[in-house]
Amino acid sequence: MSSTMVDDQHVVIDASASCSKEHQLECDTQYQDHCSYYKLVHTEQLGRHLVANCDISAGTSILIDHPLVVGPSVWAKLVCLGCNDAIDPLTVYVCSKCLWPLCSEKCENSVIHKPECEILSKDSTESRWGHPMDLTQESPLYDLIIVIRCLLLRSQNPQAWKLLETMVSHSEKRMSNKLDPHHKGTVEFIKRHLVKDDFERNEISHVRGVIYSNAIAYSRKSRVRLRALYPVHSMINHSCLPNLHLSITDDGSMQVRATVDIKKNEMLTDTYTGTVVPFWERQNILNDTYYFTCNCLLCIDPTELGSYFSSHRCLKCPGFFMCPKIINNEINVLCNNCNDSKTLTNIKQDLDKWETRLKLIDIFGKSSPHEVEMEIK
């Protein structure tokens, strides 16, 4: 783990991410050895989050974060549970105990796989990897792995387990959320068939909720998709106009850089949705997955700071159908010039149609940018 909590305000991080010497002289002497670019604060409205501990210039590397745990993505093709890398279906090695795919006998005995192997070996259901399965297809069974690895932290790394217990999970909402029926199903499966009396349902639900609220997906050079929990990043709040950029190396280390100049005490932000997603899709993702509505500067402005990124062009005049403040598919959206109206459903259907046309253009090609432009018009 790359960081250790000193108290509610200061965090110890890698020396490579410490503040300048000038700032360290200004910092409280009690924390001079642990001074960092950020500090942890808590407010009633935003909860626990990170803010800048000093003025930060654009491009500055703020921190290096290392994962508490790494595992395959929800739907993944063959991933070795011993080294978290891709497996060739033609040379797959099957674990002699739990029957899960590995890349070699060496990985069967790896420190990563051996503890989870004991748990996976308890599975006697038909969902086990041992029954006939098309190894070339993606499997939802990989969703179990990172949950099990997190549960194992309780005995393997008590400090990491305590940190995981403090992370946001929304587990109660997820257990009753009809939009995520897999949450309750996964919790029940792990409880009944794998861990049984070793863990309570609320512990399993909390862990899976933590993963879906905080885990970051990334790809290795082999193109295998993984998810990881990062202790410091989990305390960074969302904005559709983030001031941070994340990059993850092949070994899972995360580097966080400032994308703009950041003032002291300004909140540090990342995007949970991506930056090229329409307003209503961003809000739906945030509401359905993270259980909040975003009120950042981009979202409260119908023009999205003059970009009109999510505003549908009116075909009757040069105006735009502006972003609705309330996300409702049947709400009428008005053109800002001629007051023509359309429902959000109509706008989405129009956009889907044009996205399909653009994809066809990508597939079959056009001889010039002008032809593409004429197609859109």
Number of C-alpha atoms within 10 A of each C-alpha: 14 17 16 16 13 11 10 11 15 19 20 19 23 14 13 11 19 20 22 12 11 8 16 18 12 10 18 10 11 8 15 15 13 19 26 27 24 28 21 20 17 13 8 6 6 9 11 17 21 23 23 19 23 21 16 22 15 14 14 17 20 24 24 22 22 22 20 19 20 23 26 28 26 19 15 18 21 25 25 25 26 20 18 22 20 21 21 15 15 8 10 18 19 18 22 12 13 21 17 21 23 26 24 17 13 10 20 25 14 13 11 16 21 17 15 19 20 14 17 24 17 15 19 12 11 9 11 17 19 15 10 9 11 9 16 11 12 14 17 13 16 19 19 19 19 25 24 22 20 24 21 16 17 15 10 13 12 12 13 18 18 12 13 24 14 10 19 20 21 18 22 12 12 24 19 12 15 11 10 14 12 14 20 19 12 18 22 16 15 21 19 13 15 20 20 15 9 9 13 12 18 13 15 24 25 24 26 28 25 23 22 20 20 23 24 21 16 18 17 16 11 10 10 19 21 23 23 23 26 24 23 22 23 19 20 20 19 19 23 23 15 20 20 22 17 16 12 18 12 11 11 21 16 20 17 21 20 21 17 15 13 21 15 14 15 16 22 22 22 20 18 19 17 13 14 10 13 15 22 20 13 20 23 16 15 17 13 14 18 19 15 12 14 17 12 13 13 17 22 14 16 20 17 17 12 9 10 17 16 20 22 20 15 20 11 11 13 11 18 23 27 21 25 20 13 9 14 12 14 11 14 16 24 19 23 16 13 14 14 17 15 17 16 21 15 15 17 14 12 12 13 12 11 14 13 11 15 16 11 12 14 11 9 9 12 13 8 8 9 10 13 16 9 8 13 11 7
